[in-house]
Amino acid sequence: MSQSPGDRIKTLLLLSALTTLAIGLLLLLAGADRGATLIWALGVLPVLTGLCLEILRSLRQGEIGLDIVAALSMTSALVFGETLAASVVAVMYAGGTFLESHAERRARREMHDLLARVPRSATRIGAAGLEDVPLEALAPGDELLIHQGDVVPVDGVVLDGQAFLDTSALTGESLPVKCGPGAAVMSGATNAGEAFRLRASHSAGDSTYAGIVRLVEEAQRSKAPMSRLADRWSLGFLAVTVALAGLAWALTGDPIRAVAVLVVATPCPLILAVPVALVAGLSRAAQFGVLVKGARPLEAMAHIRTLILDKTGTLTDGRPQITSVLPHADLPEAEVLRLAAALDQGSKHPVAQALVAEAQARGLHLPVPAGLTEHAGEGVSGRVDDRQVLVGGADFVAARIGATVSETALPMAADLDAGAVLVAVAVDGRLAGHLVMADPLREGAAGLLQALRRQGIARLLLATGDRAEVARRVTAGLGLDGVRAGLSPDQKVLLVLSERKNGPVMMVGDGVNDAPALAAADVGVAMGARGAAASAEAADVVLLVDHLDRLRPGLEIARRARGIAIQSVVAGIGLSVLGMIAAALGWLTPVEGALLQEVIDVAVILNALRALRIRPGIEEISA
């Protein structure tokens, strides 16, 4: 990442302070004491001026920071002739701000890499052949050629062949994902295989990757409540520092002890360890497919006590899937599915698409249907391999083959799971079989909920607008603390607000109807891979991959990043107080105190950067 103008000024101040310190030491060795004193004083002034301007800016914003202590220490050292100590403090202060800036650049490197991967153009297939066009010129329906190594520029659908996509930058998945014809592809994935054709489903500005970039930029501009709390602590620390320095001077009559106390108390980047640790946590969470919009929700995630889950698309997959194929007459199971799926290739209905996906997953050959007729809301009819095929509900199939509804209904239909969909299939005027479809629970959901309890989640609730019997059947055996069914969006909000009495609440959802509850929760989490744009906009956290289990590393990273931040602050302030006491007792000179304090500051910044190495699921050894 290139340096910003502010970073360049910090670099120049550090170089200036280092140069004048070195020249002054050479003059001192040559016996030119007055020259050394003058050079050191001149070297301190630019740093002190910049520091005073920063203090004024903070005061205008209503903030009182520990930079005031640094200004007092440099000023008092100059006033009482301790110019070498003042020069050391200037070097260490400039070095501390430079190190903090470098640390934040390193912590944001992964996010910057995400931004840098945004493609600027795409290869469009037009009437005249291939043409390179800017992303702004792309529109839904355009056909694109995605070359090997290209970043997919817009959301779209694979038209032909097999696409092998590296989604690690988006989801953290280490292995390429194979996508067949008709599969949806997120922008931002990298083509790890041969070139393939893609039909754009969104414009560049409305695509997944563009939305992720906007969320990342928002995350980078955030400031955590914990940082503001540290600023409030600074007022108390400032009072203690001034009182201890004044007491040391009053009891001993030696102003140099007061200077030493102020120099030791110079915190420089100490409190900045908090945002460094949290920004590092944001970066680390993004590597696991958990995009946290800022340091505020990251810190809040560490305190979550209640988790409320939506059902459809969150706790369940959100797409109908075939749970069983029940053939009748003399057709085998695979043939019933093949004929039904071949016919449904011409339909955009979710049930039809699920049939096609299941047949393709089983490797069945699907011929192109002929004479296709789609009867809205009822079913599809047409010919497959010169056979007349009907696919739809029992009423539709019964009416078409001249049978009664009872003859086309499954005898044990009453025993089906609540919420299951029954699809009848007829071939050449006879009932051929039934396809049972349902929205299944996500794989590993029970284990995930148990793991979340071990991470400190005390209450687990389901909130859904679906029927109560469906919700109870789907969640049986999950050990939830409550199931709230038939809820409207405003009722979900009321549930979130009422649960706050038990502690901070996290709400997870994916639909437009979940957006108000996501906004009302202490932390709202959206299923970003297939969820509605409204839910992603309202949420504080977006799961970039369609796996609910990403909550687990996200929560653990938040908890441990906050723990590292607190550890850095407590350790830094504690060691500073010990150093101040030693200086007040005359055990440290101003120069020694300055060197000691800046060693402490550098150590806590480096400690804060440990958040970049958090490995969820592996206990971290405290430093």
Phi and psi in degrees as a GROMACS rama.xvg file:
@    title "Ramachandran Plot"
@    xaxis  label "Phi"
@    yaxis  label "Psi"
@TYPE xy
-76.1962  155.4  SER-2
-78.2137  144.081  GLN-3
-82.3529  166.713  SER-4
-54.7608  -40.0102  PRO-5
-63.1935  -39.6068  GLY-6
-66.0153  -37.7504  ASP-7
-65.8742  -37.4565  ARG-8
-63.7002  -41.5986  ILE-9
-61.7022  -38.2065  LYS-10
-66.18  -43.9257  THR-11
-64.3133  -40.7377  LEU-12
-62.3889  -40.6048  LEU-13
-64.6456  -45.1807  LEU-14
-63.2192  -39.7586  LEU-15
-64.0355  -45.5963  SER-16
-65.0545  -40.9323  ALA-17
-64.834  -41.6105  LEU-18
-64.3834  -47.2439  THR-19
-67.2127  -34.2141  THR-20
-63.748  -44.683  LEU-21
-65.9865  -43.7972  ALA-22
-63.1136  -41.2103  ILE-23
-62.6288  -39.6547  GLY-24
-65.0831  -38.541  LEU-25
-65.175  -41.248  LEU-26
-64.7296  -38.0962  LEU-27
-62.9781  -42.7332  LEU-28
-65.3207  -29.5462  LEU-29
-83.7787  0.0987537  ALA-30
89.205  2.57167  GLY-31
-90.9166  73.4707  ALA-32
-62.6761  -42.6993  ASP-33
-66.7625  -38.0143  ARG-34
-64.1104  -40.4596  GLY-35
-62.9618  -43.6964  ALA-36
-61.5955  -41.7879  THR-37
-65.7201  -44.6933  LEU-38
-62.675  -43.2719  ILE-39
-62.3146  -41.9483  TRP-40
-63.9482  -41.7039  ALA-41
-64.5027  -34.3035  LEU-42
-70.5103  -27.5822  GLY-43
-76.2784  -33.2638  VAL-44
-58.2085  -46.6904  LEU-45
-60.789  -40.5362  PRO-46
-66.6809  -43.1755  VAL-47
-65.7153  -37.6095  LEU-48
-63.4424  -47.5923  THR-49
-61.4544  -36.9116  GLY-50
-66.2511  -42.4459  LEU-51
-64.9626  -38.3377  CYS-52
-63.3462  -39.594  LEU-53
-66.0633  -37.5286  GLU-54
-65.0445  -43.0111  ILE-55
-62.301  -40.7793  LEU-56
-62.4654  -41.3057  ARG-57
-66.2566  -40.3732  SER-58
-65.5062  -37.1744  LEU-59
-63.4238  -28.3604  ARG-60
-90.2207  5.66227  GLN-61
78.6079  21.288  GLY-62
-112.071  137.629  GLU-63
-118.417  108.88  ILE-64
-107.627  174.558  GLY-65
-76.9319  -3.06223  LEU-66
-61.7293  -24.1869  ASP-67
-60.8697  -38.6199  ILE-68
-64.0541  -40.7444  VAL-69
-62.3927  -41.9403  ALA-70
-64.7998  -42.1356  ALA-71
-62.2882  -41.7022  LEU-72
-65.8633  -43.2389  SER-73
-67.1612  -42.7599  MET-74
-64.2059  -46.5977  THR-75
-65.609  -36.8666  SER-76
-64.8942  -39.517  ALA-77
-67.0471  -42.4532  LEU-78
-62.1682  -39.8822  VAL-79
-97.9403  17.4608  PHE-80
79.2769  7.80563  GLY-81
-88.1596  62.8491  GLU-82
-68.8847  -31.6201  THR-83
-64.4881  -44.0396  LEU-84
-62.38  -41.1636  ALA-85
-61.6772  -39.6582  ALA-86
-66.3478  -40.6691  SER-87
-63.301  -43.5223  VAL-88
-62.2431  -41.1186  VAL-89
-61.4439  -44.048  ALA-90
-62.4149  -45.5113  VAL-91
-70.4791  -35.9356  MET-92
-66.0924  -48.2115  TYR-93
-62.17  -39.1631  ALA-94
-66.5589  -36.9029  GLY-95
-66.3484  -44.4411  GLY-96
-66.7653  -35.54  THR-97
-64.8221  -43.931  PHE-98
-63.8145  -40.7196  LEU-99
-62.3698  -42.4502  GLU-100
-63.7595  -42.3043  SER-101
-63.8367  -39.4161  HIS-102
-64.343  -41.731  ALA-103
-67.2414  -36.316  GLU-104
-63.4024  -40.6376  ARG-105
-67.2938  -41.5467  ARG-106
-63.7897  -31.0943  ALA-107
-92.4934  4.97167  ARG-108
-59.0035  -42.6474  ARG-109
-64.0633  -39.2164  GLU-110
-67.3527  -39.6638  MET-111
-63.7575  -39.304  HIS-112
-60.3742  -37.5405  ASP-113
-62.7988  -43.1887  LEU-114
-67.3791  -38.7947  LEU-115
-68.3577  -18.9958  ALA-116
-82.454  -1.27572  ARG-117
-64.4347  119.25  VAL-118
-69.9936  153.17  PRO-119
-102.142  -20.569  ARG-120
-146.272  172.148  SER-121
-145.09  158.714  ALA-122
-97.0013  110.481  THR-123
-100.178  141.417  ARG-124
-94.3581  110.068  ILE-125
-115.569  -175.82  GLY-126
-62.7727  -31.7785  ALA-127
-91.3189  5.74288  ALA-128
110.54  -152.75  GLY-129
-82.7697  140.979  LEU-130
-146.481  139.249  GLU-131
-85.5025  124.949  ASP-132
-129.981  150.654  VAL-133
-66.9321  154.97  PRO-134
-58.2211  -33.4938  LEU-135
-64.0213  -20.2877  GLU-136
-85.6369  -8.45544  ALA-137
-77.4432  145.6  LEU-138
-136.776  155.569  ALA-139
-55.2985  135.688  PRO-140
100.761  -17.3872  GLY-141
-64.7549  141.943  ASP-142
-97.3705  130.337  GLU-143
-121.751  151.77  LEU-144
-106.32  119.113  LEU-145
-101.142  107.347  ILE-146
-74.5945  162.285  HIS-147
-60.9578  130.727  GLN-148
89.9498  -11.1482  GLY-149
-72.0842  148.838  ASP-150
-87.6152  127.832  VAL-151
-61.3461  120.426  VAL-152
-79.6943  -29.2947  PRO-153
-141.372  159.925  VAL-154
-64.5589  143.832  ASP-155
-168.807  -168.443  GLY-156
-127.389  134.954  VAL-157
-67.5832  130.724  VAL-158
-90.8111  -39.5709  LEU-159
-153.909  162.66  ASP-160
71.6065  -168.601  GLY-161
-113.92  126.023  GLN-162
-99.8377  129.168  ALA-163
-108.731  113.456  PHE-164
-116.624  134.277  LEU-165
-91.1701  109.444  ASP-166
-105.538  16.2378  THR-167
-60.4297  -35.3997  SER-168
-67.5965  -24.0317  ALA-169
-96.3595  -40.7562  LEU-170
-120.664  -14.8628  THR-171
84.31  -0.768038  GLY-172
-67.4264  126.271  GLU-173
-80.3371  -26.587  SER-174
-100.314  144.792  LEU-175
-61.0417  149.226  PRO-176
-102.836  132.252  VAL-177
-91.533  129.006  LYS-178
-125.744  123.841  CYS-179
-90.668  -178.719  GLY-180
-55.6795  134.378  PRO-181
89.3884  -8.07366  GLY-182
-75.8941  140.936  ALA-183
-78.9182  140.778  ALA-184
-126.042  133.29  VAL-185
-85.7526  140.392  MET-186
-65.0804  148.815  SER-187
101.229  -17.555  GLY-188
-75.1782  153.065  ALA-189
-106.16  134.402  THR-190
-72.9019  109.102  ASN-191
-96.3388  1.62662  ALA-192
-124.17  -150.643  GLY-193
-73.4691  163.772  GLU-194
-62.9265  147.313  ALA-195
-144.45  162.444  PHE-196
-95.6857  141.13  ARG-197
-130.809  134.268  LEU-198
-99.5418  121.539  ARG-199
-65.7948  132.431  ALA-200
-104.835  -15.3915  SER-201
-138.944  161.561  HIS-202
-75.7375  168.263  SER-203
-61.6274  -41.1111  ALA-204
-68.2038  -23.9542  GLY-205
-100.182  1.90466  ASP-206
-79.7862  165.196  SER-207
-54.675  -47.6924  THR-208
-66.3073  -39.5747  TYR-209
-61.8049  -39.9069  ALA-210
-65.173  -39.1043  GLY-211
-63.625  -42.7316  ILE-212
-60.3891  -42.7561  VAL-213
-62.943  -39.4831  ARG-214
-66.5882  -38.2199  LEU-215
-63.1139  -44.9394  VAL-216
-61.1252  -37.8289  GLU-217
-65.799  -40.6087  GLU-218
-61.8504  -38.489  ALA-219
-69.581  -23.9714  GLN-220
-89.0796  -1.72753  ARG-221
-81.7319  159.898  SER-222
-133.838  132.61  LYS-223
-78.9933  150.475  ALA-224
-57.7648  -31.6944  PRO-225
-63.1674  -34.7108  MET-226
-64.6663  -40.3322  SER-227
-67.7523  -34.9663  ARG-228
-63.5033  -40.2789  LEU-229
-62.8022  -37.0764  ALA-230
-62.9417  -37.0163  ASP-231
-69.7515  -36.5666  ARG-232
-60.5711  -30.9638  TRP-233
-61.3667  -30.9665  SER-234
-64.2934  -43.7193  LEU-235
-66.1199  -41.0033  GLY-236
-64.146  -39.1927  PHE-237
-62.0663  -43.0784  LEU-238
-63.138  -43.5031  ALA-239
-62.5209  -42.3558  VAL-240
-61.8702  -50.6479  THR-241
-63.5278  -41.1411  VAL-242
-63.6205  -43.8467  ALA-243
-68.2106  -40.1135  LEU-244
-64.0027  -44.2885  ALA-245
-63.8185  -38.564  GLY-246
-65.4668  -42.5673  LEU-247
-62.9145  -40.607  ALA-248
-67.1193  -44.6577  TRP-249
-66.0479  -39.7118  ALA-250
-78.0685  -30.1735  LEU-251
-106.82  -17.6772  THR-252
70.8298  9.97424  GLY-253
-108.738  106.965  ASP-254
-65.9995  -20.8538  PRO-255
-66.6341  -31.8473  ILE-256
-65.3138  -37.7991  ARG-257
-64.3072  -40.7422  ALA-258
-61.0146  -43.3578  VAL-259
-61.5696  -40.8617  ALA-260
-62.542  -45.9606  VAL-261
-63.3629  -38.4991  LEU-262
-66.6105  -42.7534  VAL-263
-64.4832  -34.0151  VAL-264
-75.8281  -9.84095  ALA-265
-57.3124  109.737  THR-266
-87.923  -17.6832  PRO-267
41.073  -111.369  CYS-268
-87.072  12.3517  PRO-269
-54.7418  -57.8232  LEU-270
-68.1686  -22.0771  ILE-271
-69.1102  -11.4251  LEU-272
-61.9442  -26.9385  ALA-273
-65.7854  -57.1714  VAL-274
-63.6104  -31.3491  PRO-275
-61.246  -45.9152  VAL-276
-64.9205  -40.7743  ALA-277
-73.3604  -38.9415  LEU-278
-65.3952  -37.7162  VAL-279
-62.2782  -37.7429  ALA-280
-64.3133  -39.7496  GLY-281
-59.4525  -45.4012  LEU-282
-63.8783  -42.5706  SER-283
-66.6412  -41.0397  ARG-284
-62.9497  -37.1602  ALA-285
-61.8166  -30.7529  ALA-286
-67.8056  -18.9763  GLN-287
-102.814  16.2513  PHE-288
77.8724  20.853  GLY-289
-117.34  102.994  VAL-290
-93.9572  107.507  LEU-291
-93.6376  128.891  VAL-292
-72.6211  -10.7619  LYS-293
-179.311  175.75  GLY-294
-69.2624  -29.2411  ALA-295
-59.0989  -55.7785  ARG-296
-66.087  -29.6612  PRO-297
-62.3848  -44.1124  LEU-298
-67.4391  -39.1484  GLU-299
-64.0556  -33.3913  ALA-300
-60.2312  -27.7194  MET-301
-71.2269  -13.2079  ALA-302
-110.875  1.64556  HIS-303
-60.2444  132.657  ILE-304
-116.939  -26.7654  ARG-305
-124.47  132.658  THR-306
-119.183  121.561  LEU-307
-109.864  127.176  ILE-308
-114.382  135.348  LEU-309
-74.0827  162.551  ASP-310
-93.0666  -70.4669  LYS-311
-68.0994  122.523  THR-312
83.3253  -6.12159  GLY-313
-118.711  -69.3997  THR-314
-77.9324  -29.1402  LEU-315
-107.406  171.098  THR-316
-69.1431  -28.7399  ASP-317
88.1228  -1.91009  GLY-318
-129.121  135.827  ARG-319
-63.6856  137.87  PRO-320
-131.512  150.764  GLN-321
-74.9043  123.625  ILE-322
-98.0282  -24.4351  THR-323
-163.382  150.989  SER-324
-117.888  121.424  VAL-325
-115.469  95.6432  LEU-326
-75.0153  152.214  PRO-327
-122.465  172.617  HIS-328
56.4118  -136.909  ALA-329
-110.98  8.79885  ASP-330
-84.5965  136.143  LEU-331
-72.9507  163.43  PRO-332
-55.4817  -46.9225  GLU-333
-63.4558  -34.8474  ALA-334
-71.6357  -37.8566  GLU-335
-60.2308  -46.3144  VAL-336
-66.0031  -40.3997  LEU-337
-63.5235  -46.4179  ARG-338
-65.1217  -42.1743  LEU-339
-65.7467  -43.5454  ALA-340
-68.5981  -39.3944  ALA-341
-59.5187  -42.3237  ALA-342
-66.1601  -40.1094  LEU-343
-76.1257  -2.22879  ASP-344
-60.0822  -24.9085  GLN-345
-90.0665  2.91785  GLY-346
-110.708  146.265  SER-347
-99.7642  4.5758  LYS-348
-64.7484  140.755  HIS-349
-55.4442  -38.3697  PRO-350
-65.3068  -42.8335  VAL-351
-61.9031  -43.5842  ALA-352
-64.0195  -34.6908  GLN-353
-67.0917  -38.9509  ALA-354
-61.3518  -44.8098  LEU-355
-63.4634  -43.9479  VAL-356
-62.1232  -40.8991  ALA-357
-65.9668  -43.0525  GLU-358
-63.9128  -41.4337  ALA-359
-65.2846  -38.136  GLN-360
-63.8178  -30.8175  ALA-361
-86.3204  1.16466  ARG-362
75.6327  24.0526  GLY-363
-81.7538  139.98  LEU-364
-78.9211  126.357  HIS-365
-113.44  104.672  LEU-366
-72.0121  162.19  PRO-367
-75.0011  126.754  VAL-368
-74.2815  157.82  PRO-369
-122.705  152.674  ALA-370
58.7281  37.1142  GLY-371
-70.5865  131.156  LEU-372
-133.296  122.675  THR-373
-101.85  125.176  GLU-374
-100.856  103.544  HIS-375
-50.2311  124.343  ALA-376
75.6678  0.633311  GLY-377
-121.127  -50.2754  GLU-378
169.027  -167.204  GLY-379
-134.583  142.939  VAL-380
-131.396  155.553  SER-381
165.922  -171.414  GLY-382
-116.606  138.12  ARG-383
-132.787  120.639  VAL-384
53.651  43.7641  ASP-385
62.1593  23.1647  ASP-386
-118.724  138.316  ARG-387
-80.056  123.234  GLN-388
-123.396  139.534  VAL-389
-125.392  134.882  LEU-390
-134.48  126.583  VAL-391
170.601  -162.83  GLY-392
-74.2558  168.534  GLY-393
-60.097  -40.7563  ALA-394
-62.5367  -46.0706  ASP-395
-62.8676  -47.6969  PHE-396
-67.2295  -40.93  VAL-397
-60.4453  -43.0597  ALA-398
-65.9478  -33.078  ALA-399
-80.5367  -29.38  ARG-400
-104.028  4.77247  ILE-401
71.8076  34.4819  GLY-402
-115.488  170.3  ALA-403
-84.6521  159.147  THR-404
-61.2741  -36.7426  VAL-405
-64.8663  -28.5031  SER-406
-75.1845  -23.0017  GLU-407
-104.616  1.90793  THR-408
-95.9222  147.13  ALA-409
-72.0016  128.918  LEU-410
-55.8772  -39.1238  PRO-411
-95.5954  27.6941  MET-412
-56.5529  -31.9173  ALA-413
-66.9507  -20.1263  ALA-414
-91.4597  -0.269703  ASP-415
-69.7891  155.335  LEU-416
-59.9074  144.383  ASP-417
-60.994  135.898  ALA-418
89.482  -5.31615  GLY-419
-72.0304  151.039  ALA-420
-111.31  132.128  VAL-421
-108.165  122.059  LEU-422
-112.206  125.893  VAL-423
-94.0024  144.815  ALA-424
-127.373  127.468  VAL-425
-121.031  140.677  ALA-426
-129.42  124.454  VAL-427
54.0067  43.0492  ASP-428
80.5624  6.1013  GLY-429
-125.197  146.084  ARG-430
-64.279  122.799  LEU-431
-101.598  -24.643  ALA-432
165.257  -178.702  GLY-433
-129.09  146.565  HIS-434
-115.122  122.517  LEU-435
-98.2997  124.772  VAL-436
-125.122  147.099  MET-437
-154.542  165.929  ALA-438
-97.6706  96.2563  ASP-439
-76.3267  159.506  PRO-440
-64.2827  142.444  LEU-441
-60.4155  141.257  ARG-442
-62.0686  132.65  GLU-443
79.9649  10.2326  GLY-444
-61.8334  -42.0564  ALA-445
-63.0434  -45.6057  ALA-446
-63.4789  -37.7637  GLY-447
-63.0861  -45.3075  LEU-448
-63.2906  -37.7823  LEU-449
-64.1813  -41.4142  GLN-450
-64.5129  -37.7745  ALA-451
-65.8261  -35.6945  LEU-452
-62.3003  -40.029  ARG-453
-66.4454  -23.408  ARG-454
-84.6196  1.99576  GLN-455
110.101  2.91691  GLY-456
-75.7785  116.436  ILE-457
-86.961  -32.3625  ALA-458
-129.114  133.514  ARG-459
-122.613  121.642  LEU-460
-127.755  151.751  LEU-461
-109.108  132.622  LEU-462
-127.567  116.445  ALA-463
-142.398  152.875  THR-464
-88.7921  -2.31411  GLY-465
-75.0773  173.36  ASP-466
-68.4184  152.835  ARG-467
-63.5782  -40.0947  ALA-468
-66.9875  -34.7235  GLU-469
-66.79  -45.599  VAL-470
-62.1118  -42.9267  ALA-471
-66.4048  -40.2313  ARG-472
-66.4447  -42.2951  ARG-473
-67.1764  -36.1768  VAL-474
-96.5092  6.38856  THR-475
-58.534  130.448  ALA-476
85.973  -1.4946  GLY-477
-83.5371  -14.5788  LEU-478
72.7423  32.7505  GLY-479
-71.1923  153.012  LEU-480
-83.4524  -10.6069  ASP-481
-176.684  148.075  GLY-482
-126.097  116.551  VAL-483
-111.228  111.415  ARG-484
-111.927  164.358  ALA-485
64.7863  30.1734  GLY-486
-88.984  139.224  LEU-487
-86.4499  167.512  SER-488
-55.0992  -41.424  PRO-489
-70.0641  -29.2347  ASP-490
-70.8425  -31.9696  GLN-491
-64.9326  -39.0047  LYS-492
-61.8467  -45.1627  VAL-493
-60.9455  -38.15  LEU-494
-62.8075  -43.9439  LEU-495
-60.0443  -46.6951  VAL-496
-65.8589  -38.3751  LEU-497
-69.6121  -29.4894  SER-498
-77.2871  -10.301  GLU-499
-65.6164  -18.728  ARG-500
-65.1811  -20.4162  LYS-501
-93.9548  0.778626  ASN-502
124.343  177.573  GLY-503
-56.2829  142.46  PRO-504
-116.343  135.408  VAL-505
-111.877  132.411  MET-506
-115.758  132.6  MET-507
-119.408  126.411  VAL-508
-156.979  175.819  GLY-509
-138.125  -10.1169  ASP-510
-102.305  168.4  GLY-511
-60.1084  -35.7397  VAL-512
-69.5601  -14.381  ASN-513
-88.0677  -15.7872  ASP-514
-56.1969  -44.3628  ALA-515
-61.9401  -39.534  PRO-516
-68.9244  -36.2249  ALA-517
-62.8186  -40.5344  LEU-518
-69.8778  -30.8425  ALA-519
-78.3751  -25.9412  ALA-520
-71.4602  157.953  ALA-521
-60.3224  -38.5659  ASP-522
-137.635  117.008  VAL-523
-99.5383  133.405  GLY-524
-120.508  126.219  VAL-525
-108.957  141.164  ALA-526
-79.6836  95.0325  MET-527
-77.6987  -20.6797  GLY-528
-64.8881  -43.9776  ALA-529
-128.665  5.50907  ARG-530
-75.867  170.431  GLY-531
-74.2811  150.023  ALA-532
-61.4717  -34.5835  ALA-533
-63.5615  -39.0877  ALA-534
-69.3837  -39.5332  SER-535
-65.5221  -34.7582  ALA-536
-69.6169  -39.8029  GLU-537
-79.0697  -21.9547  ALA-538
-78.2886  157.757  ALA-539
-90.3458  -24.0862  ASP-540
-133.202  138.692  VAL-541
-123.215  125.213  VAL-542
-84.6215  115.003  LEU-543
-77.0643  -13.0223  LEU-544
-120.505  148.299  VAL-545
-80.7386  57.7152  ASP-546
-137.118  119.343  HIS-547
-65.7939  -22.5924  LEU-548
-66.8219  -8.75364  ASP-549
-68.8868  -14.4659  ARG-550
-59.9627  -36.3704  LEU-551
-62.6538  -54.9938  ARG-552
-65.3022  -31.6049  PRO-553
-61.7197  -46.1405  GLY-554
-66.7922  -39.4044  LEU-555
-67.8432  -40.9769  GLU-556
-62.8644  -42.2559  ILE-557
-60.7603  -46.1533  ALA-558
-62.8349  -44.8237  ARG-559
-75.7016  -32.3932  ARG-560
-65.3839  -42.3674  ALA-561
-65.3095  -39.44  ARG-562
-61.4766  -40.3177  GLY-563
-65.7725  -38.8908  ILE-564
-62.8926  -46.922  ALA-565
-63.464  -42.0289  ILE-566
-58.3609  -42.4409  GLN-567
-65.0053  -42.4606  SER-568
-67.5424  -48.9414  VAL-569
-62.1689  -45.613  VAL-570
-64.3347  -43.4371  ALA-571
-64.3467  -48.155  GLY-572
-66.766  -39.9798  ILE-573
-61.0265  -45.7554  GLY-574
-67.3406  -34.584  LEU-575
-63.8184  -42.7575  SER-576
-62.852  -41.8874  VAL-577
-61.6333  -41.5288  LEU-578
-64.9949  -37.1442  GLY-579
-64.5498  -40.4679  MET-580
-64.5947  -41.8498  ILE-581
-62.3542  -39.7939  ALA-582
-67.1655  -39.7902  ALA-583
-63.0879  -31.9701  ALA-584
-82.053  -2.48778  LEU-585
85.2937  13.5874  GLY-586
-84.2625  -14.8637  TRP-587
-128.232  134.451  LEU-588
-80.6833  164.689  THR-589
-55.7456  -40.7203  PRO-590
-65.6285  -44.7238  VAL-591
-63.3043  -40.1461  GLU-592
-63.473  -40.4429  GLY-593
-62.7233  -44.7903  ALA-594
-63.9323  -41.5363  LEU-595
-63.2029  -45.6754  LEU-596
-64.7861  -40.9399  GLN-597
-71.496  -27.7507  GLU-598
-62.9985  -41.0651  VAL-599
-62.3613  -44.732  ILE-600
-62.5436  -45.6007  ASP-601
-62.1754  -39.9008  VAL-602
-62.9421  -42.1198  ALA-603
-72.7476  -31.9296  VAL-604
-64.3015  -46.5506  ILE-605
-62.8631  -36.0306  LEU-606
-64.0185  -39.8695  ASN-607
-62.2679  -32.0572  ALA-608
-70.0778  -9.45346  LEU-609
-62.1063  -19.6469  ARG-610
-62.6473  -21.4379  ALA-611
-69.4692  -17.8041  LEU-612
-109.725  13.7298  ARG-613
-60.1677  130.324  ILE-614
-118.058  99.9832  ARG-615
-54.6302  136.347  PRO-616
92.2985  -8.85818  GLY-617
-120.007  122.017  ILE-618
-64.765  133.864  GLU-619
-92.7972  136.676  GLU-620
-82.2568  124.657  ILE-621
-64.8316  140.091  SER-622
